[in-house]
Amino acid sequence: MNFIYILEKEFHKKATYTMIPMHNGDVYKTWTDIYQLKKNYDYLPTIDIEFGIH
């Protein structure tokens, strides 16, 4: 919902969506691990999502 809020704020428009129950196979939570990007490519993101969408 935070991502939707950021989009609404950027586009100055209220999103239209319908909340439905989760389906079998939907992922409840995920955790991003960028360790391999840092290790293999010396990459560390510096732009936050809100600035990046803008």
PDB file with SEQRES, HELIX, SHEET and CRYST1 records, atoms N, CA, C and O in Angstrom:
SEQRES   1 A   54  MET ASN PHE ILE TYR ILE LEU GLU LYS GLU PHE HIS LYS          
SEQRES   2 A   54  LYS ALA THR TYR THR MET ILE PRO MET HIS ASN GLY ASP          
SEQRES   3 A   54  VAL TYR LYS THR TRP THR ASP ILE TYR GLN LEU LYS LYS          
SEQRES   4 A   54  ASN TYR ASP TYR LEU PRO THR ILE ASP ILE GLU PHE GLY          
SEQRES   5 A   54  ILE HIS                                                      
HELIX    1 AA1 ASN A    2  PHE A   11  1                                  10    
HELIX    2 AA2 TYR A   35  TYR A   41  1                                   7    
HELIX    3 AA3 ILE A   49  ILE A   53  1                                   5    
CRYST1    1.000    1.000    1.000  90.00  90.00  90.00 P 1           1          
ATOM      1  N   MET A   1       0.824  -1.192   0.000  1.00  0.00           N  
ATOM      2  CA  MET A   1       0.000   0.000   0.000  1.00  0.00           C  
ATOM      3  C   MET A   1       0.870   1.258   0.000  1.00  0.00           C  
ATOM      4  O   MET A   1       0.456   2.302  -0.506  1.00  0.00           O  
ATOM      5  N   ASN A   2       2.059   1.159   0.562  1.00  0.00           N  
ATOM      6  CA  ASN A   2       2.962   2.305   0.556  1.00  0.00           C  
ATOM      7  C   ASN A   2       3.338   2.682  -0.876  1.00  0.00           C  
ATOM      8  O   ASN A   2       3.401   3.866  -1.209  1.00  0.00           O  
ATOM      9  N   PHE A   3       3.586   1.686  -1.721  1.00  0.00           N  
ATOM     10  CA  PHE A   3       3.926   1.930  -3.117  1.00  0.00           C  
ATOM     11  C   PHE A   3       2.766   2.641  -3.829  1.00  0.00           C  
ATOM     12  O   PHE A   3       2.990   3.578  -4.595  1.00  0.00           O  
ATOM     13  N   ILE A   4       1.535   2.201  -3.577  1.00  0.00           N  
ATOM     14  CA  ILE A   4       0.359   2.833  -4.186  1.00  0.00           C  
ATOM     15  C   ILE A   4       0.254   4.283  -3.714  1.00  0.00           C  
ATOM     16  O   ILE A   4      -0.030   5.176  -4.512  1.00  0.00           O  
ATOM     17  N   TYR A   5       0.479   4.516  -2.428  1.00  0.00           N  
ATOM     18  CA  TYR A   5       0.439   5.875  -1.899  1.00  0.00           C  
ATOM     19  C   TYR A   5       1.455   6.774  -2.607  1.00  0.00           C  
ATOM     20  O   TYR A   5       1.137   7.910  -2.958  1.00  0.00           O  
ATOM     21  N   ILE A   6       2.657   6.277  -2.816  1.00  0.00           N  
ATOM     22  CA  ILE A   6       3.697   7.057  -3.495  1.00  0.00           C  
ATOM     23  C   ILE A   6       3.258   7.394  -4.924  1.00  0.00           C  
ATOM     24  O   ILE A   6       3.451   8.519  -5.384  1.00  0.00           O  
ATOM     25  N   LEU A   7       2.669   6.420  -5.623  1.00  0.00           N  
ATOM     26  CA  LEU A   7       2.186   6.681  -6.989  1.00  0.00           C  
ATOM     27  C   LEU A   7       1.063   7.712  -6.987  1.00  0.00           C  
ATOM     28  O   LEU A   7       1.044   8.611  -7.827  1.00  0.00           O  
ATOM     29  N   GLU A   8       0.128   7.585  -6.046  1.00  0.00           N  
ATOM     30  CA  GLU A   8      -0.966   8.552  -5.955  1.00  0.00           C  
ATOM     31  C   GLU A   8      -0.420   9.959  -5.743  1.00  0.00           C  
ATOM     32  O   GLU A   8      -0.871  10.915  -6.373  1.00  0.00           O  
ATOM     33  N   LYS A   9       0.540  10.067  -4.866  1.00  0.00           N  
ATOM     34  CA  LYS A   9       1.137  11.363  -4.559  1.00  0.00           C  
ATOM     35  C   LYS A   9       1.837  11.952  -5.788  1.00  0.00           C  
ATOM     36  O   LYS A   9       1.701  13.142  -6.069  1.00  0.00           O  
ATOM     37  N   GLU A  10       2.570  11.134  -6.503  1.00  0.00           N  
ATOM     38  CA  GLU A  10       3.315  11.607  -7.668  1.00  0.00           C  
ATOM     39  C   GLU A  10       2.395  12.021  -8.820  1.00  0.00           C  
ATOM     40  O   GLU A  10       2.637  13.028  -9.485  1.00  0.00           O  
ATOM     41  N   PHE A  11       1.333  11.231  -9.048  1.00  0.00           N  
ATOM     42  CA  PHE A  11       0.428  11.510 -10.162  1.00  0.00           C  
ATOM     43  C   PHE A  11      -0.723  12.439  -9.781  1.00  0.00           C  
ATOM     44  O   PHE A  11      -1.523  12.824 -10.634  1.00  0.00           O  
ATOM     45  N   HIS A  12      -0.805  12.804  -8.480  1.00  0.00           N  
ATOM     46  CA  HIS A  12      -1.888  13.674  -7.997  1.00  0.00           C  
ATOM     47  C   HIS A  12      -3.250  13.100  -8.362  1.00  0.00           C  
ATOM     48  O   HIS A  12      -4.158  13.812  -8.791  1.00  0.00           O  
ATOM     49  N   LYS A  13      -3.359  11.800  -8.179  1.00  0.00           N  
ATOM     50  CA  LYS A  13      -4.603  11.120  -8.531  1.00  0.00           C  
ATOM     51  C   LYS A  13      -4.815   9.954  -7.581  1.00  0.00           C  
ATOM     52  O   LYS A  13      -3.869   9.239  -7.248  1.00  0.00           O  
ATOM     53  N   LYS A  14      -6.043   9.760  -7.146  1.00  0.00           N  
ATOM     54  CA  LYS A  14      -6.387   8.661  -6.256  1.00  0.00           C  
ATOM     55  C   LYS A  14      -6.496   7.375  -7.061  1.00  0.00           C  
ATOM     56  O   LYS A  14      -7.183   7.337  -8.081  1.00  0.00           O  
ATOM     57  N   ALA A  15      -5.835   6.339  -6.615  1.00  0.00           N  
ATOM     58  CA  ALA A  15      -5.886   5.045  -7.303  1.00  0.00           C  
ATOM     59  C   ALA A  15      -7.232   4.378  -7.053  1.00  0.00           C  
ATOM     60  O   ALA A  15      -7.837   4.537  -5.993  1.00  0.00           O  
ATOM     61  N   THR A  16      -7.681   3.640  -8.039  1.00  0.00           N  
ATOM     62  CA  THR A  16      -8.878   2.826  -7.905  1.00  0.00           C  
ATOM     63  C   THR A  16      -8.434   1.375  -7.838  1.00  0.00           C  
ATOM     64  O   THR A  16      -7.790   0.876  -8.761  1.00  0.00           O  
ATOM     65  N   TYR A  17      -8.769   0.705  -6.766  1.00  0.00           N  
ATOM     66  CA  TYR A  17      -8.368  -0.690  -6.610  1.00  0.00           C  
ATOM     67  C   TYR A  17      -9.399  -1.429  -5.779  1.00  0.00           C  
ATOM     68  O   TYR A  17     -10.193  -0.820  -5.063  1.00  0.00           O  
ATOM     69  N   THR A  18      -9.376  -2.728  -5.881  1.00  0.00           N  
ATOM     70  CA  THR A  18     -10.262  -3.596  -5.120  1.00  0.00           C  
ATOM     71  C   THR A  18      -9.418  -4.579  -4.330  1.00  0.00           C  
ATOM     72  O   THR A  18      -8.624  -5.327  -4.901  1.00  0.00           O  
ATOM     73  N   MET A  19      -9.590  -4.576  -3.021  1.00  0.00           N  
ATOM     74  CA  MET A  19      -8.857  -5.515  -2.174  1.00  0.00           C  
ATOM     75  C   MET A  19      -9.579  -6.867  -2.230  1.00  0.00           C  
ATOM     76  O   MET A  19     -10.781  -6.946  -1.978  1.00  0.00           O  
ATOM     77  N   ILE A  20      -8.846  -7.910  -2.556  1.00  0.00           N  
ATOM     78  CA  ILE A  20      -9.411  -9.252  -2.606  1.00  0.00           C  
ATOM     79  C   ILE A  20      -8.557 -10.167  -1.732  1.00  0.00           C  
ATOM     80  O   ILE A  20      -7.405  -9.844  -1.443  1.00  0.00           O  
ATOM     81  N   PRO A  21      -9.108 -11.299  -1.311  1.00  0.00           N  
ATOM     82  CA  PRO A  21      -8.307 -12.222  -0.502  1.00  0.00           C  
ATOM     83  C   PRO A  21      -7.117 -12.753  -1.297  1.00  0.00           C  
ATOM     84  O   PRO A  21      -7.143 -12.817  -2.526  1.00  0.00           O  
ATOM     85  N   MET A  22      -6.087 -13.127  -0.568  1.00  0.00           N  
ATOM     86  CA  MET A  22      -4.911 -13.695  -1.217  1.00  0.00           C  
ATOM     87  C   MET A  22      -5.261 -15.031  -1.858  1.00  0.00           C  
ATOM     88  O   MET A  22      -6.115 -15.767  -1.362  1.00  0.00           O  
ATOM     89  N   HIS A  23      -4.596 -15.332  -2.956  1.00  0.00           N  
ATOM     90  CA  HIS A  23      -4.781 -16.598  -3.648  1.00  0.00           C  
ATOM     91  C   HIS A  23      -3.697 -17.577  -3.213  1.00  0.00           C  
ATOM     92  O   HIS A  23      -2.665 -17.175  -2.676  1.00  0.00           O  
ATOM     93  N   ASN A  24      -3.938 -18.862  -3.448  1.00  0.00           N  
ATOM     94  CA  ASN A  24      -2.898 -19.858  -3.179  1.00  0.00           C  
ATOM     95  C   ASN A  24      -1.664 -19.490  -3.982  1.00  0.00           C  
ATOM     96  O   ASN A  24      -1.756 -19.195  -5.174  1.00  0.00           O  
ATOM     97  N   GLY A  25      -0.529 -19.506  -3.341  1.00  0.00           N  
ATOM     98  CA  GLY A  25       0.718 -19.182  -4.016  1.00  0.00           C  
ATOM     99  C   GLY A  25       1.129 -17.725  -3.896  1.00  0.00           C  
ATOM    100  O   GLY A  25       2.269 -17.390  -4.218  1.00  0.00           O  
ATOM    101  N   ASP A  26       0.228 -16.834  -3.437  1.00  0.00           N  
ATOM    102  CA  ASP A  26       0.615 -15.441  -3.219  1.00  0.00           C  
ATOM    103  C   ASP A  26       1.646 -15.371  -2.096  1.00  0.00           C  
ATOM    104  O   ASP A  26       1.567 -16.124  -1.126  1.00  0.00           O  
ATOM    105  N   VAL A  27       2.589 -14.486  -2.229  1.00  0.00           N  
ATOM    106  CA  VAL A  27       3.639 -14.330  -1.227  1.00  0.00           C  
ATOM    107  C   VAL A  27       3.212 -13.245  -0.237  1.00  0.00           C  
ATOM    108  O   VAL A  27       2.944 -12.109  -0.628  1.00  0.00           O  
ATOM    109  N   TYR A  28       3.153 -13.603   1.038  1.00  0.00           N  
ATOM    110  CA  TYR A  28       2.706 -12.671   2.072  1.00  0.00           C  
ATOM    111  C   TYR A  28       3.745 -11.577   2.327  1.00  0.00           C  
ATOM    112  O   TYR A  28       3.397 -10.399   2.416  1.00  0.00           O  
ATOM    113  N   LYS A  29       5.004 -11.959   2.444  1.00  0.00           N  
ATOM    114  CA  LYS A  29       6.092 -11.011   2.684  1.00  0.00           C  
ATOM    115  C   LYS A  29       7.322 -11.445   1.920  1.00  0.00           C  
ATOM    116  O   LYS A  29       7.541 -12.635   1.692  1.00  0.00           O  
ATOM    117  N   THR A  30       8.121 -10.473   1.528  1.00  0.00           N  
ATOM    118  CA  THR A  30       9.415 -10.773   0.916  1.00  0.00           C  
ATOM    119  C   THR A  30      10.456  -9.847   1.523  1.00  0.00           C  
ATOM    120  O   THR A  30      10.137  -8.762   2.008  1.00  0.00           O  
ATOM    121  N   TRP A  31      11.673 -10.282   1.490  1.00  0.00           N  
ATOM    122  CA  TRP A  31      12.787  -9.460   1.947  1.00  0.00           C  
ATOM    123  C   TRP A  31      13.816  -9.439   0.834  1.00  0.00           C  
ATOM    124  O   TRP A  31      14.282 -10.486   0.383  1.00  0.00           O  
ATOM    125  N   THR A  32      14.160  -8.263   0.402  1.00  0.00           N  
ATOM    126  CA  THR A  32      15.153  -8.124  -0.655  1.00  0.00           C  
ATOM    127  C   THR A  32      16.546  -8.230  -0.060  1.00  0.00           C  
ATOM    128  O   THR A  32      16.848  -7.615   0.963  1.00  0.00           O  
ATOM    129  N   ASP A  33      17.383  -9.012  -0.708  1.00  0.00           N  
ATOM    130  CA  ASP A  33      18.775  -9.146  -0.289  1.00  0.00           C  
ATOM    131  C   ASP A  33      19.648  -8.808  -1.485  1.00  0.00           C  
ATOM    132  O   ASP A  33      19.707  -9.564  -2.454  1.00  0.00           O  
ATOM    133  N   ILE A  34      20.327  -7.669  -1.412  1.00  0.00           N  
ATOM    134  CA  ILE A  34      21.155  -7.236  -2.537  1.00  0.00           C  
ATOM    135  C   ILE A  34      22.625  -7.584  -2.318  1.00  0.00           C  
ATOM    136  O   ILE A  34      23.505  -6.999  -2.951  1.00  0.00           O  
ATOM    137  N   TYR A  35      22.887  -8.517  -1.442  1.00  0.00           N  
ATOM    138  CA  TYR A  35      24.263  -8.913  -1.143  1.00  0.00           C  
ATOM    139  C   TYR A  35      25.041  -9.294  -2.404  1.00  0.00           C  
ATOM    140  O   TYR A  35      26.176  -8.855  -2.585  1.00  0.00           O  
ATOM    141  N   GLN A  36      24.439 -10.105  -3.273  1.00  0.00           N  
ATOM    142  CA  GLN A  36      25.130 -10.553  -4.489  1.00  0.00           C  
ATOM    143  C   GLN A  36      25.443  -9.375  -5.419  1.00  0.00           C  
ATOM    144  O   GLN A  36      26.504  -9.347  -6.044  1.00  0.00           O  
ATOM    145  N   LEU A  37      24.530  -8.406  -5.515  1.00  0.00           N  
ATOM    146  CA  LEU A  37      24.808  -7.221  -6.331  1.00  0.00           C  
ATOM    147  C   LEU A  37      26.006  -6.452  -5.780  1.00  0.00           C  
ATOM    148  O   LEU A  37      26.873  -6.013  -6.536  1.00  0.00           O  
ATOM    149  N   LYS A  38      26.045  -6.295  -4.468  1.00  0.00           N  
ATOM    150  CA  LYS A  38      27.162  -5.585  -3.850  1.00  0.00           C  
ATOM    151  C   LYS A  38      28.461  -6.364  -4.032  1.00  0.00           C  
ATOM    152  O   LYS A  38      29.492  -5.790  -4.382  1.00  0.00           O  
ATOM    153  N   LYS A  39      28.409  -7.672  -3.792  1.00  0.00           N  
ATOM    154  CA  LYS A  39      29.602  -8.510  -3.869  1.00  0.00           C  
ATOM    155  C   LYS A  39      30.150  -8.603  -5.297  1.00  0.00           C  
ATOM    156  O   LYS A  39      31.344  -8.404  -5.520  1.00  0.00           O  
ATOM    157  N   ASN A  40      29.282  -8.904  -6.255  1.00  0.00           N  
ATOM    158  CA  ASN A  40      29.724  -9.170  -7.624  1.00  0.00           C  
ATOM    159  C   ASN A  40      29.924  -7.917  -8.474  1.00  0.00           C  
ATOM    160  O   ASN A  40      30.762  -7.905  -9.375  1.00  0.00           O  
ATOM    161  N   TYR A  41      29.163  -6.870  -8.191  1.00  0.00           N  
ATOM    162  CA  TYR A  41      29.206  -5.684  -9.057  1.00  0.00           C  
ATOM    163  C   TYR A  41      29.524  -4.397  -8.304  1.00  0.00           C  
ATOM    164  O   TYR A  41      29.538  -3.315  -8.892  1.00  0.00           O  
ATOM    165  N   ASP A  42      29.778  -4.516  -7.012  1.00  0.00           N  
ATOM    166  CA  ASP A  42      30.037  -3.350  -6.166  1.00  0.00           C  
ATOM    167  C   ASP A  42      28.925  -2.313  -6.328  1.00  0.00           C  
ATOM    168  O   ASP A  42      29.187  -1.112  -6.384  1.00  0.00           O  
ATOM    169  N   TYR A  43      27.685  -2.791  -6.401  1.00  0.00           N  
ATOM    170  CA  TYR A  43      26.525  -1.922  -6.599  1.00  0.00           C  
ATOM    171  C   TYR A  43      25.768  -1.759  -5.289  1.00  0.00           C  
ATOM    172  O   TYR A  43      25.440  -2.742  -4.624  1.00  0.00           O  
ATOM    173  N   LEU A  44      25.499  -0.534  -4.932  1.00  0.00           N  
ATOM    174  CA  LEU A  44      24.697  -0.229  -3.768  1.00  0.00           C  
ATOM    175  C   LEU A  44      23.755   0.910  -4.149  1.00  0.00           C  
ATOM    176  O   LEU A  44      24.212   2.026  -4.399  1.00  0.00           O  
ATOM    177  N   PRO A  45      22.444   0.649  -4.199  1.00  0.00           N  
ATOM    178  CA  PRO A  45      21.510   1.693  -4.616  1.00  0.00           C  
ATOM    179  C   PRO A  45      21.541   2.888  -3.663  1.00  0.00           C  
ATOM    180  O   PRO A  45      21.675   2.727  -2.450  1.00  0.00           O  
ATOM    181  N   THR A  46      21.418   4.063  -4.220  1.00  0.00           N  
ATOM    182  CA  THR A  46      21.436   5.279  -3.411  1.00  0.00           C  
ATOM    183  C   THR A  46      20.183   6.123  -3.607  1.00  0.00           C  
ATOM    184  O   THR A  46      20.001   7.122  -2.911  1.00  0.00           O  
ATOM    185  N   ILE A  47      19.330   5.745  -4.527  1.00  0.00           N  
ATOM    186  CA  ILE A  47      18.096   6.488  -4.810  1.00  0.00           C  
ATOM    187  C   ILE A  47      16.929   5.802  -4.109  1.00  0.00           C  
ATOM    188  O   ILE A  47      16.716   4.602  -4.286  1.00  0.00           O  
ATOM    189  N   ASP A  48      16.166   6.562  -3.308  1.00  0.00           N  
ATOM    190  CA  ASP A  48      15.002   5.946  -2.672  1.00  0.00           C  
ATOM    191  C   ASP A  48      13.849   5.870  -3.672  1.00  0.00           C  
ATOM    192  O   ASP A  48      13.858   6.555  -4.695  1.00  0.00           O  
ATOM    193  N   ILE A  49      12.870   5.042  -3.373  1.00  0.00           N  
ATOM    194  CA  ILE A  49      11.779   4.745  -4.314  1.00  0.00           C  
ATOM    195  C   ILE A  49      10.987   6.002  -4.670  1.00  0.00           C  
ATOM    196  O   ILE A  49      10.599   6.184  -5.824  1.00  0.00           O  
ATOM    197  N   GLU A  50      10.751   6.856  -3.702  1.00  0.00           N  
ATOM    198  CA  GLU A  50       9.964   8.054  -3.962  1.00  0.00           C  
ATOM    199  C   GLU A  50      10.675   8.989  -4.951  1.00  0.00           C  
ATOM    200  O   GLU A  50      10.045   9.511  -5.870  1.00  0.00           O  
ATOM    201  N   PHE A  51      11.951   9.195  -4.769  1.00  0.00           N  
ATOM    202  CA  PHE A  51      12.720  10.038  -5.694  1.00  0.00           C  
ATOM    203  C   PHE A  51      12.811   9.371  -7.060  1.00  0.00           C  
ATOM    204  O   PHE A  51      12.706  10.042  -8.087  1.00  0.00           O  
ATOM    205  N   GLY A  52      13.006   8.056  -7.077  1.00  0.00           N  
ATOM    206  CA  GLY A  52      13.118   7.325  -8.336  1.00  0.00           C  
ATOM    207  C   GLY A  52      11.856   7.388  -9.169  1.00  0.00           C  
ATOM    208  O   GLY A  52      11.930   7.505 -10.393  1.00  0.00           O  
ATOM    209  N   ILE A  53      10.696   7.313  -8.532  1.00  0.00           N  
ATOM    210  CA  ILE A  53       9.430   7.389  -9.270  1.00  0.00           C  
ATOM    211  C   ILE A  53       9.240   8.792  -9.821  1.00  0.00           C  
ATOM    212  O   ILE A  53       8.734   8.964 -10.930  1.00  0.00           O  
ATOM    213  N   HIS A  54       9.639   9.782  -9.058  1.00  0.00           N  
ATOM    214  CA  HIS A  54       9.512  11.175  -9.517  1.00  0.00           C  
ATOM    215  C   HIS A  54      10.318  11.372 -10.793  1.00  0.00           C  
ATOM    216  O   HIS A  54      10.344  12.473 -11.342  1.00  0.00           O  
TER     217      HIS A  54                                                      
END                                                                             
